[in-house]
């Protein structure tokens, strides 16, 4: 099982935009086939550490790698 993490960094004054981006990413990737692998949403990471003056949030998707 592999993990794909997508983080979104925006200026702190526009923190709501980061969640809008994450929502759009969810709609684009959930149960979609990318490189012959289906991505599944694992969860929202919430607020992540970043530089002063910025806001960061992330989400994780999993997929199975064929051995």
PQR file with spaces between the fields and no chain letter, atoms N, CA, C, O and H, PARSE charges and radii, in Angstrom:
ATOM       1  N    UNK     1       0.853   -1.175    0.000 -0.4000 1.5000
ATOM       2  CA   UNK     1       0.000    0.000    0.000 -0.0000 2.0000
ATOM       3  C    UNK     1       0.894    1.232    0.000  0.5500 1.7000
ATOM       4  O    UNK     1       1.782    1.360    0.843 -0.5500 1.4000
ATOM       5  N    UNK     2       0.663    2.123   -0.932 -0.4000 1.5000
ATOM       6  CA   UNK     2       1.436    3.356   -1.059 -0.0000 2.0000
ATOM       7  C    UNK     2       0.551    4.541   -0.693  0.5500 1.7000
ATOM       8  O    UNK     2      -0.675    4.470   -0.781 -0.5500 1.4000
ATOM       9  H    UNK     2      -0.058    2.018   -1.617  0.4000 1.0000
ATOM      10  N    UNK     3       1.196    5.635   -0.281 -0.4000 1.5000
ATOM      11  CA   UNK     3       0.475    6.843    0.131 -0.0000 2.0000
ATOM      12  C    UNK     3       0.895    8.023   -0.732  0.5500 1.7000
ATOM      13  O    UNK     3       2.081    8.234   -0.987 -0.5500 1.4000
ATOM      14  H    UNK     3       2.192    5.693   -0.210  0.4000 1.0000
ATOM      15  N    UNK     4      -0.088    8.783   -1.173 -0.4000 1.5000
ATOM      16  CA   UNK     4       0.125   10.031   -1.886 -0.0000 2.0000
ATOM      17  C    UNK     4      -0.418   11.134   -0.997  0.5500 1.7000
ATOM      18  O    UNK     4      -1.599   11.124   -0.648 -0.5500 1.4000
ATOM      19  H    UNK     4      -1.051    8.612   -0.966  0.4000 1.0000
ATOM      20  N    UNK     5       0.433   12.092   -0.623 -0.4000 1.5000
ATOM      21  CA   UNK     5       0.001   13.208    0.216 -0.0000 2.0000
ATOM      22  C    UNK     5       0.038   14.474   -0.602  0.5500 1.7000
ATOM      23  O    UNK     5       1.026   14.758   -1.279 -0.5500 1.4000
ATOM      24  H    UNK     5       1.392   12.100   -0.906  0.4000 1.0000
ATOM      25  N    UNK     6      -1.038   15.237   -0.540 -0.4000 1.5000
ATOM      26  CA   UNK     6      -1.131   16.493   -1.286 -0.0000 2.0000
ATOM      27  C    UNK     6      -1.333   17.615   -0.276  0.5500 1.7000
ATOM      28  O    UNK     6      -2.332   17.647    0.443 -0.5500 1.4000
ATOM      29  H    UNK     6      -1.841   15.006    0.010  0.4000 1.0000
ATOM      30  N    UNK     7      -0.365   18.542   -0.231 -0.4000 1.5000
ATOM      31  CA   UNK     7      -0.419   19.687    0.674 -0.0000 2.0000
ATOM      32  C    UNK     7      -0.699   20.946   -0.133  0.5500 1.7000
ATOM      33  O    UNK     7      -0.246   21.085   -1.269 -0.5500 1.4000
ATOM      34  H    UNK     7       0.447   18.517   -0.815  0.4000 1.0000
ATOM      35  N    UNK     8      -1.442   21.851    0.461 -0.4000 1.5000
ATOM      36  CA   UNK     8      -1.783   23.108   -0.192 -0.0000 2.0000
ATOM      37  C    UNK     8      -1.332   24.263    0.703  0.5500 1.7000
ATOM      38  O    UNK     8      -1.781   24.380    1.843 -0.5500 1.4000
ATOM      39  H    UNK     8      -1.810   21.739    1.384  0.4000 1.0000
ATOM      40  N    UNK     9      -0.443   25.116    0.185 -0.4000 1.5000
ATOM      41  CA   UNK     9       0.064   26.283    0.922 -0.0000 2.0000
ATOM      42  C    UNK     9      -0.549   27.545    0.324  0.5500 1.7000
ATOM      43  O    UNK     9      -0.510   27.746   -0.890 -0.5500 1.4000
ATOM      44  H    UNK     9      -0.078   25.021   -0.742  0.4000 1.0000
ATOM      45  N    UNK    10      -1.114   28.390    1.175 -0.4000 1.5000
ATOM      46  CA   UNK    10      -1.696   29.669    0.742 -0.0000 2.0000
ATOM      47  C    UNK    10      -1.331   30.740    1.768  0.5500 1.7000
ATOM      48  O    UNK    10      -0.957   30.409    2.894 -0.5500 1.4000
ATOM      49  H    UNK    10      -1.146   28.227    2.161  0.4000 1.0000
ATOM      50  N    UNK    11      -1.434   32.029    1.395 -0.4000 1.5000
ATOM      51  CA   UNK    11      -1.223   33.074    2.393 -0.0000 2.0000
ATOM      52  C    UNK    11      -2.216   32.906    3.552  0.5500 1.7000
ATOM      53  O    UNK    11      -3.360   32.511    3.330 -0.5500 1.4000
ATOM      54  H    UNK    11      -1.738   32.298    0.481  0.4000 1.0000
ATOM      55  N    UNK    12      -1.790   33.200    4.770 -0.4000 1.5000
ATOM      56  CA   UNK    12      -2.612   32.994    5.961 -0.0000 2.0000
ATOM      57  C    UNK    12      -3.951   33.733    5.882  0.5500 1.7000
ATOM      58  O    UNK    12      -4.952   33.260    6.420 -0.5500 1.4000
ATOM      59  H    UNK    12      -0.861   33.521    4.950  0.4000 1.0000
ATOM      60  N    UNK    13      -3.972   34.865    5.227 -0.4000 1.5000
ATOM      61  CA   UNK    13      -5.217   35.638    5.125 -0.0000 2.0000
ATOM      62  C    UNK    13      -6.257   34.963    4.235  0.5500 1.7000
ATOM      63  O    UNK    13      -7.425   35.350    4.238 -0.5500 1.4000
ATOM      64  H    UNK    13      -3.159   35.249    4.789  0.4000 1.0000
ATOM      65  N    UNK    14      -5.831   33.952    3.473 -0.4000 1.5000
ATOM      66  CA   UNK    14      -6.756   33.258    2.576 -0.0000 2.0000
ATOM      67  C    UNK    14      -6.813   31.766    2.888  0.5500 1.7000
ATOM      68  O    UNK    14      -6.873   30.935    1.982 -0.5500 1.4000
ATOM      69  H    UNK    14      -4.882   33.638    3.470  0.4000 1.0000
ATOM      70  N    UNK    15      -6.793   31.435    4.180 -0.4000 1.5000
ATOM      71  CA   UNK    15      -6.757   30.030    4.588 -0.0000 2.0000
ATOM      72  C    UNK    15      -7.939   29.222    4.069  0.5500 1.7000
ATOM      73  O    UNK    15      -7.802   28.025    3.816 -0.5500 1.4000
ATOM      74  H    UNK    15      -6.743   32.111    4.916  0.4000 1.0000
ATOM      75  N    UNK    16      -9.096   29.854    3.905 -0.4000 1.5000
ATOM      76  CA   UNK    16     -10.273   29.154    3.400 -0.0000 2.0000
ATOM      77  C    UNK    16     -10.056   28.619    1.984  0.5500 1.7000
ATOM      78  O    UNK    16     -10.663   27.622    1.594 -0.5500 1.4000
ATOM      79  H    UNK    16      -9.208   30.827    4.111  0.4000 1.0000
ATOM      80  N    UNK    17      -9.191   29.283    1.218 -0.4000 1.5000
ATOM      81  CA   UNK    17      -8.903   28.842   -0.157 -0.0000 2.0000
ATOM      82  C    UNK    17      -8.215   27.481   -0.173  0.5500 1.7000
ATOM      83  O    UNK    17      -8.440   26.687   -1.086 -0.5500 1.4000
ATOM      84  H    UNK    17      -8.698   30.094    1.534  0.4000 1.0000
ATOM      85  N    UNK    18      -7.384   27.206    0.821 -0.4000 1.5000
ATOM      86  CA   UNK    18      -6.692   25.924    0.884 -0.0000 2.0000
ATOM      87  C    UNK    18      -7.695   24.786    1.012  0.5500 1.7000
ATOM      88  O    UNK    18      -7.526   23.741    0.384 -0.5500 1.4000
ATOM      89  H    UNK    18      -7.201   27.852    1.562  0.4000 1.0000
ATOM      90  N    UNK    19      -8.732   24.972    1.811 -0.4000 1.5000
ATOM      91  CA   UNK    19      -9.749   23.936    1.964 -0.0000 2.0000
ATOM      92  C    UNK    19     -10.594   23.781    0.701  0.5500 1.7000
ATOM      93  O    UNK    19     -11.041   22.679    0.381 -0.5500 1.4000
ATOM      94  H    UNK    19      -8.870   25.821    2.321  0.4000 1.0000
ATOM      95  N    UNK    20     -10.813   24.886   -0.018 -0.4000 1.5000
ATOM      96  CA   UNK    20     -11.518   24.788   -1.294 -0.0000 2.0000
ATOM      97  C    UNK    20     -10.697   23.986   -2.305  0.5500 1.7000
ATOM      98  O    UNK    20     -11.240   23.183   -3.064 -0.5500 1.4000
ATOM      99  H    UNK    20     -10.450   25.781    0.242  0.4000 1.0000
ATOM     100  N    UNK    21      -9.388   24.214   -2.305 -0.4000 1.5000
ATOM     101  CA   UNK    21      -8.507   23.453   -3.198 -0.0000 2.0000
ATOM     102  C    UNK    21      -8.533   21.978   -2.831  0.5500 1.7000
ATOM     103  O    UNK    21      -8.613   21.123   -3.714 -0.5500 1.4000
ATOM     104  H    UNK    21      -8.947   24.866   -1.689  0.4000 1.0000
ATOM     105  N    UNK    22      -8.466   21.668   -1.544 -0.4000 1.5000
ATOM     106  CA   UNK    22      -8.503   20.265   -1.105 -0.0000 2.0000
ATOM     107  C    UNK    22      -9.824   19.602   -1.489  0.5500 1.7000
ATOM     108  O    UNK    22      -9.846   18.432   -1.869 -0.5500 1.4000
ATOM     109  H    UNK    22      -8.400   22.362   -0.827  0.4000 1.0000
ATOM     110  N    UNK    23     -10.913   20.341   -1.390 -0.4000 1.5000
ATOM     111  CA   UNK    23     -12.220   19.795   -1.788 -0.0000 2.0000
ATOM     112  C    UNK    23     -12.229   19.465   -3.277  0.5500 1.7000
ATOM     113  O    UNK    23     -12.746   18.425   -3.684 -0.5500 1.4000
ATOM     114  H    UNK    23     -10.896   21.292   -1.081  0.4000 1.0000
ATOM     115  N    UNK    24     -11.664   20.341   -4.074 -0.4000 1.5000
ATOM     116  CA   UNK    24     -11.602   20.112   -5.534 -0.0000 2.0000
ATOM     117  C    UNK    24     -10.705   18.922   -5.850  0.5500 1.7000
ATOM     118  O    UNK    24     -11.032   18.116   -6.721 -0.5500 1.4000
ATOM     119  H    UNK    24     -11.244   21.186   -3.743  0.4000 1.0000
ATOM     120  N    UNK    25      -9.585   18.806   -5.159 -0.4000 1.5000
ATOM     121  CA   UNK    25      -8.689   17.665   -5.360 -0.0000 2.0000
ATOM     122  C    UNK    25      -9.407   16.370   -5.035  0.5500 1.7000
ATOM     123  O    UNK    25      -9.259   15.379   -5.749 -0.5500 1.4000
ATOM     124  H    UNK    25      -9.319   19.461   -4.452  0.4000 1.0000
ATOM     125  N    UNK    26     -10.193   16.373   -3.950 -0.4000 1.5000
ATOM     126  CA   UNK    26     -10.964   15.187   -3.576 -0.0000 2.0000
ATOM     127  C    UNK    26     -11.904   14.778   -4.713  0.5500 1.7000
ATOM     128  O    UNK    26     -11.976   13.602   -5.069 -0.5500 1.4000
ATOM     129  H    UNK    26     -10.314   17.178   -3.369  0.4000 1.0000
ATOM     130  N    UNK    27     -12.616   15.741   -5.276 -0.4000 1.5000
ATOM     131  CA   UNK    27     -13.547   15.443   -6.365 -0.0000 2.0000
ATOM     132  C    UNK    27     -12.822   14.905   -7.596  0.5500 1.7000
ATOM     133  O    UNK    27     -13.363   14.075   -8.326 -0.5500 1.4000
ATOM     134  H    UNK    27     -12.557   16.696   -4.987  0.4000 1.0000
ATOM     135  N    UNK    28     -11.602   15.376   -7.825 -0.4000 1.5000
ATOM     136  CA   UNK    28     -10.843   14.931   -8.989 -0.0000 2.0000
ATOM     137  C    UNK    28     -10.193   13.554   -8.806  0.5500 1.7000
ATOM     138  O    UNK    28     -10.067   12.806   -9.775 -0.5500 1.4000
ATOM     139  H    UNK    28     -11.162   16.051   -7.232  0.4000 1.0000
ATOM     140  N    UNK    29      -9.781   13.210   -7.586 -0.4000 1.5000
ATOM     141  CA   UNK    29      -8.993   11.999   -7.382 -0.0000 2.0000
ATOM     142  C    UNK    29      -9.709   10.814   -6.747  0.5500 1.7000
ATOM     143  O    UNK    29      -9.323    9.671   -6.991 -0.5500 1.4000
ATOM     144  H    UNK    29      -9.883   13.818   -6.799  0.4000 1.0000
ATOM     145  N    UNK    30     -10.744   11.054   -5.938 -0.4000 1.5000
ATOM     146  CA   UNK    30     -11.390    9.963   -5.216 -0.0000 2.0000
ATOM     147  C    UNK    30     -11.905    8.896   -6.182  0.5500 1.7000
ATOM     148  O    UNK    30     -12.708    9.185   -7.069 -0.5500 1.4000
ATOM     149  H    UNK    30     -11.058   11.982   -5.740  0.4000 1.0000
ATOM     150  N    UNK    31     -11.438    7.667   -6.002 -0.4000 1.5000
ATOM     151  CA   UNK    31     -11.813    6.499   -6.806 -0.0000 2.0000
ATOM     152  C    UNK    31     -11.479    6.656   -8.289  0.5500 1.7000
ATOM     153  O    UNK    31     -12.105    6.019   -9.136 -0.5500 1.4000
ATOM     154  H    UNK    31     -10.785    7.432   -5.282  0.4000 1.0000
ATOM     155  N    UNK    32     -10.501    7.498   -8.606 -0.4000 1.5000
ATOM     156  CA   UNK    32     -10.073    7.673   -9.985 -0.0000 2.0000
ATOM     157  C    UNK    32      -8.836    6.817  -10.246  0.5500 1.7000
ATOM     158  O    UNK    32      -8.046    6.545   -9.342 -0.5500 1.4000
ATOM     159  H    UNK    32      -9.993    8.016   -7.918  0.4000 1.0000
ATOM     160  N    UNK    33      -8.691    6.406  -11.481 -0.4000 1.5000
ATOM     161  CA   UNK    33      -7.560    5.582  -11.882 -0.0000 2.0000
ATOM     162  C    UNK    33      -6.446    6.491  -12.396  0.5500 1.7000
ATOM     163  O    UNK    33      -6.638    7.231  -13.360 -0.5500 1.4000
ATOM     164  H    UNK    33      -9.333    6.627  -12.216  0.4000 1.0000
ATOM     165  N    UNK    34      -5.284    6.432  -11.751 -0.4000 1.5000
ATOM     166  CA   UNK    34      -4.114    7.214  -12.135 -0.0000 2.0000
ATOM     167  C    UNK    34      -2.952    6.244  -12.288  0.5500 1.7000
ATOM     168  O    UNK    34      -2.612    5.527  -11.347 -0.5500 1.4000
ATOM     169  H    UNK    34      -5.129    5.830  -10.967  0.4000 1.0000
ATOM     170  N    UNK    35      -2.346    6.217  -13.461 -0.4000 1.5000
ATOM     171  CA   UNK    35      -1.257    5.267  -13.749 -0.0000 2.0000
ATOM     172  C    UNK    35      -1.667    3.832  -13.429  0.5500 1.7000
ATOM     173  O    UNK    35      -0.908    3.079  -12.819 -0.5500 1.4000
ATOM     174  H    UNK    35      -2.623    6.800  -14.226  0.4000 1.0000
ATOM     175  N    UNK    36      -2.876    3.466  -13.848 -0.4000 1.5000
ATOM     176  CA   UNK    36      -3.431    2.121  -13.644 -0.0000 2.0000
ATOM     177  C    UNK    36      -3.605    1.747  -12.181  0.5500 1.7000
ATOM     178  O    UNK    36      -3.626    0.561  -11.854 -0.5500 1.4000
ATOM     179  H    UNK    36      -3.492    4.078  -14.344  0.4000 1.0000
ATOM     180  N    UNK    37      -3.732    2.727  -11.291 -0.4000 1.5000
ATOM     181  CA   UNK    37      -3.960    2.471   -9.871 -0.0000 2.0000
ATOM     182  C    UNK    37      -5.115    3.348   -9.396  0.5500 1.7000
ATOM     183  O    UNK    37      -5.172    4.536   -9.713 -0.5500 1.4000
ATOM     184  H    UNK    37      -3.715    3.691  -11.556  0.4000 1.0000
ATOM     185  N    UNK    38      -6.029    2.758   -8.639 -0.4000 1.5000
ATOM     186  CA   UNK    38      -7.154    3.516   -8.097 -0.0000 2.0000
ATOM     187  C    UNK    38      -6.743    4.199   -6.798  0.5500 1.7000
ATOM     188  O    UNK    38      -6.176    3.573   -5.903 -0.5500 1.4000
ATOM     189  H    UNK    38      -5.983    1.792   -8.383  0.4000 1.0000
ATOM     190  N    UNK    39      -7.040    5.502   -6.711 -0.4000 1.5000
ATOM     191  CA   UNK    39      -6.727    6.272   -5.513 -0.0000 2.0000
ATOM     192  C    UNK    39      -7.937    6.291   -4.580  0.5500 1.7000
ATOM     193  O    UNK    39      -9.072    6.453   -5.028 -0.5500 1.4000
ATOM     194  H    UNK    39      -7.501    6.010   -7.438  0.4000 1.0000
ATOM     195  N    UNK    40      -7.689    6.125   -3.292 -0.4000 1.5000
ATOM     196  CA   UNK    40      -8.735    6.155   -2.277 -0.0000 2.0000
ATOM     197  C    UNK    40      -8.377    7.165   -1.206  0.5500 1.7000
ATOM     198  O    UNK    40      -7.261    7.164   -0.689 -0.5500 1.4000
ATOM     199  H    UNK    40      -6.767    5.993   -2.928  0.4000 1.0000
ATOM     200  N    UNK    41      -9.323    8.022   -0.876 -0.4000 1.5000
ATOM     201  CA   UNK    41      -9.130    9.058    0.133 -0.0000 2.0000
ATOM     202  C    UNK    41      -8.936    8.410    1.502  0.5500 1.7000
ATOM     203  O    UNK    41      -9.740    7.579    1.923 -0.5500 1.4000
ATOM     204  H    UNK    41     -10.230    8.022   -1.297  0.4000 1.0000
ATOM     205  N    UNK    42      -7.862    8.797    2.192 -0.4000 1.5000
ATOM     206  CA   UNK    42      -7.572    8.259    3.530 -0.0000 2.0000
ATOM     207  C    UNK    42      -7.886    9.243    4.636  0.5500 1.7000
ATOM     208  O    UNK    42      -8.076    8.846    5.786 -0.5500 1.4000
ATOM     209  H    UNK    42      -7.209    9.472    1.850  0.4000 1.0000
ATOM     210  N    UNK    43      -7.943   10.511    4.306 -0.4000 1.5000
ATOM     211  CA   UNK    43      -8.289   11.484    5.337 -0.0000 2.0000
ATOM     212  C    UNK    43      -7.654   12.840    5.136  0.5500 1.7000
ATOM     213  O    UNK    43      -6.653   13.003    4.439 -0.5500 1.4000
ATOM     214  H    UNK    43      -7.789   10.833    3.372  0.4000 1.0000
ATOM     215  N    UNK    44      -8.286   13.806    5.780 -0.4000 1.5000
ATOM     216  CA   UNK    44      -7.799   15.180    5.785 -0.0000 2.0000
ATOM     217  C    UNK    44      -6.775   15.301    6.909  0.5500 1.7000
ATOM     218  O    UNK    44      -7.000   14.798    8.009 -0.5500 1.4000
ATOM     219  H    UNK    44      -9.100   13.674    6.346  0.4000 1.0000
ATOM     220  N    UNK    45      -5.668   15.958    6.641 -0.4000 1.5000
ATOM     221  CA   UNK    45      -4.612   16.104    7.642 -0.0000 2.0000
ATOM     222  C    UNK    45      -4.798   17.336    8.511  0.5500 1.7000
ATOM     223  O    UNK    45      -4.159   17.460    9.555 -0.5500 1.4000
ATOM     224  H    UNK    45      -5.485   16.367    5.747  0.4000 1.0000
ATOM     225  N    UNK    46      -5.657   18.238    8.097 -0.4000 1.5000
ATOM     226  CA   UNK    46      -5.852   19.461    8.871 -0.0000 2.0000
ATOM     227  C    UNK    46      -4.711   20.436    8.665  0.5500 1.7000
ATOM     228  O    UNK    46      -4.008   20.383    7.656 -0.5500 1.4000
ATOM     229  H    UNK    46      -6.176   18.138    7.249  0.4000 1.0000
ATOM     230  N    UNK    47      -4.532   21.324    9.626 -0.4000 1.5000
ATOM     231  CA   UNK    47      -3.499   22.352    9.527 -0.0000 2.0000
ATOM     232  C    UNK    47      -2.118   21.739    9.742  0.5500 1.7000
ATOM     233  O    UNK    47      -1.893   21.015   10.712 -0.5500 1.4000
ATOM     234  H    UNK    47      -5.104   21.367   10.446  0.4000 1.0000
ATOM     235  N    UNK    48      -1.198   22.035    8.829 -0.4000 1.5000
ATOM     236  CA   UNK    48       0.172   21.530    8.898 -0.0000 2.0000
ATOM     237  C    UNK    48       1.143   22.681    9.121  0.5500 1.7000
ATOM     238  O    UNK    48       0.815   23.837    8.853 -0.5500 1.4000
ATOM     239  H    UNK    48      -1.380   22.623    8.040  0.4000 1.0000
ATOM     240  N    UNK    49       2.316   22.369    9.602 -0.4000 1.5000
ATOM     241  CA   UNK    49       3.346   23.385    9.828 -0.0000 2.0000
ATOM     242  C    UNK    49       3.833   23.953    8.498  0.5500 1.7000
ATOM     243  O    UNK    49       3.999   23.229    7.517 -0.5500 1.4000
ATOM     244  H    UNK    49       2.583   21.430    9.820  0.4000 1.0000
ATOM     245  N    UNK    50       4.055   25.251    8.487 -0.4000 1.5000
ATOM     246  CA   UNK    50       4.564   25.925    7.299 -0.0000 2.0000
ATOM     247  C    UNK    50       5.239   27.234    7.714  0.5500 1.7000
ATOM     248  O    UNK    50       5.374   27.502    8.908 -0.5500 1.4000
ATOM     249  H    UNK    50       3.920   25.840    9.284  0.4000 1.0000
ATOM     250  N    UNK    51       5.661   28.045    6.755 -0.4000 1.5000
ATOM     251  CA   UNK    51       6.341   29.310    7.044 -0.0000 2.0000
ATOM     252  C    UNK    51       5.383   30.320    7.666  0.5500 1.7000
ATOM     253  O    UNK    51       4.167   30.232    7.492 -0.5500 1.4000
ATOM     254  H    UNK    51       5.552   27.828    5.785  0.4000 1.0000
ATOM     255  N    UNK    52       5.948   31.278    8.392 -0.4000 1.5000
ATOM     256  CA   UNK    52       5.140   32.360    8.959 -0.0000 2.0000
ATOM     257  C    UNK    52       4.415   33.102    7.842  0.5500 1.7000
ATOM     258  O    UNK    52       4.983   33.364    6.782 -0.5500 1.4000
ATOM     259  H    UNK    52       6.936   31.350    8.534  0.4000 1.0000
ATOM     260  N    UNK    53       3.170   33.431    8.093 -0.4000 1.5000
ATOM     261  CA   UNK    53       2.400   34.175    7.109 -0.0000 2.0000
ATOM     262  C    UNK    53       1.694   33.295    6.095  0.5500 1.7000
ATOM     263  O    UNK    53       1.030   33.801    5.190 -0.5500 1.4000
ATOM     264  H    UNK    53       2.709   33.218    8.954  0.4000 1.0000
ATOM     265  N    UNK    54       1.829   31.988    6.235 -0.4000 1.5000
ATOM     266  CA   UNK    54       1.178   31.065    5.316 -0.0000 2.0000
ATOM     267  C    UNK    54       0.355   30.052    6.080  0.5500 1.7000
ATOM     268  O    UNK    54       0.553   29.848    7.277 -0.5500 1.4000
ATOM     269  H    UNK    54       2.368   31.577    6.970  0.4000 1.0000
ATOM     270  N    UNK    55      -0.564   29.422    5.384 -0.4000 1.5000
ATOM     271  CA   UNK    55      -1.404   28.366    5.943 -0.0000 2.0000
ATOM     272  C    UNK    55      -1.234   27.139    5.058  0.5500 1.7000
ATOM     273  O    UNK    55      -1.135   27.258    3.836 -0.5500 1.4000
ATOM     274  H    UNK    55      -0.725   29.587    4.411  0.4000 1.0000
ATOM     275  N    UNK    56      -1.200   25.965    5.672 -0.4000 1.5000
ATOM     276  CA   UNK    56      -1.032   24.723    4.922 -0.0000 2.0000
ATOM     277  C    UNK    56      -1.998   23.668    5.455  0.5500 1.7000
ATOM     278  O    UNK    56      -2.131   23.499    6.667 -0.5500 1.4000
ATOM     279  H    UNK    56      -1.280   25.868    6.664  0.4000 1.0000
ATOM     280  N    UNK    57      -2.658   22.971    4.564 -0.4000 1.5000
ATOM     281  CA   UNK    57      -3.468   21.815    4.946 -0.0000 2.0000
ATOM     282  C    UNK    57      -3.213   20.725    3.908  0.5500 1.7000
ATOM     283  O    UNK    57      -2.767   21.004    2.794 -0.5500 1.4000
ATOM     284  H    UNK    57      -2.550   23.108    3.580  0.4000 1.0000
ATOM     285  N    UNK    58      -3.497   19.501    4.283 -0.4000 1.5000
ATOM     286  CA   UNK    58      -3.195   18.398    3.384 -0.0000 2.0000
ATOM     287  C    UNK    58      -4.215   17.287    3.456  0.5500 1.7000
ATOM     288  O    UNK    58      -5.075   17.257    4.337 -0.5500 1.4000
ATOM     289  H    UNK    58      -3.859   19.275    5.187  0.4000 1.0000
ATOM     290  N    UNK    59      -4.103   16.379    2.513 -0.4000 1.5000
ATOM     291  CA   UNK    59      -4.940   15.184    2.494 -0.0000 2.0000
ATOM     292  C    UNK    59      -4.101   14.028    1.963  0.5500 1.7000
ATOM     293  O    UNK    59      -3.098   14.231    1.280 -0.5500 1.4000
ATOM     294  H    UNK    59      -3.405   16.403    1.797  0.4000 1.0000
ATOM     295  N    UNK    60      -4.529   12.817    2.288 -0.4000 1.5000
ATOM     296  CA   UNK    60      -3.795   11.616    1.866 -0.0000 2.0000
ATOM     297  C    UNK    60      -4.702   10.684    1.079  0.5500 1.7000
ATOM     298  O    UNK    60      -5.887   10.520    1.371 -0.5500 1.4000
ATOM     299  H    UNK    60      -5.345   12.652    2.843  0.4000 1.0000
ATOM     300  N    UNK    61      -4.089   10.082    0.066 -0.4000 1.5000
ATOM     301  CA   UNK    61      -4.748    9.081   -0.761 -0.0000 2.0000
ATOM     302  C    UNK    61      -3.857    7.856   -0.783  0.5500 1.7000
ATOM     303  O    UNK    61      -2.632    7.975   -0.768 -0.5500 1.4000
ATOM     304  H    UNK    61      -3.126   10.216   -0.171  0.4000 1.0000
ATOM     305  N    UNK    62      -4.461    6.684   -0.820 -0.4000 1.5000
ATOM     306  CA   UNK    62      -3.687    5.444   -0.883 -0.0000 2.0000
ATOM     307  C    UNK    62      -3.969    4.738   -2.201  0.5500 1.7000
ATOM     308  O    UNK    62      -5.006    4.935   -2.835 -0.5500 1.4000
ATOM     309  H    UNK    62      -5.456    6.588   -0.832  0.4000 1.0000
ATOM     310  N    UNK    63      -3.013    3.916   -2.583 -0.4000 1.5000
ATOM     311  CA   UNK    63      -3.180    3.061   -3.759 -0.0000 2.0000
ATOM     312  C    UNK    63      -2.326    1.826   -3.553  0.5500 1.7000
ATOM     313  O    UNK    63      -1.348    1.858   -2.807 -0.5500 1.4000
ATOM     314  H    UNK    63      -2.171    3.756   -2.069  0.4000 1.0000
ATOM     315  N    UNK    64      -2.689    0.749   -4.206 -0.4000 1.5000
ATOM     316  CA   UNK    64      -1.943   -0.504   -4.095 -0.0000 2.0000
ATOM     317  C    UNK    64      -0.980   -0.633   -5.246  0.5500 1.7000
ATOM     318  O    UNK    64      -1.345   -0.417   -6.401 -0.5500 1.4000
ATOM     319  H    UNK    64      -3.484    0.723   -4.812  0.4000 1.0000
ATOM     320  N    UNK    65       0.239   -0.980   -4.936 -0.4000 1.5000
ATOM     321  CA   UNK    65       1.275   -1.170   -5.936 -0.0000 2.0000
ATOM     322  C    UNK    65       1.339   -2.653   -6.280  0.5500 1.7000
ATOM     323  O    UNK    65       1.336   -3.505   -5.392 -0.5500 1.4000
ATOM     324  H    UNK    65       0.535   -1.156   -3.998  0.4000 1.0000
ATOM     325  N    UNK    66       1.395   -2.951   -7.554 -0.4000 1.5000
ATOM     326  CA   UNK    66       1.491   -4.343   -7.997 -0.0000 2.0000
ATOM     327  C    UNK    66       2.950   -4.786   -7.939  0.5500 1.7000
ATOM     328  O    UNK    66       3.831   -4.112   -8.474 -0.5500 1.4000
ATOM     329  H    UNK    66       1.398   -2.259   -8.276  0.4000 1.0000
ATOM     330  N    UNK    67       3.199   -5.910   -7.292 -0.4000 1.5000
ATOM     331  CA   UNK    67       4.570   -6.406   -7.132 -0.0000 2.0000
ATOM     332  C    UNK    67       4.857   -7.425   -8.199  0.5500 1.7000
ATOM     333  O    UNK    67       5.958   -7.972   -8.250 -0.5500 1.4000
ATOM     334  H    UNK    67       2.484   -6.457   -6.857  0.4000 1.0000
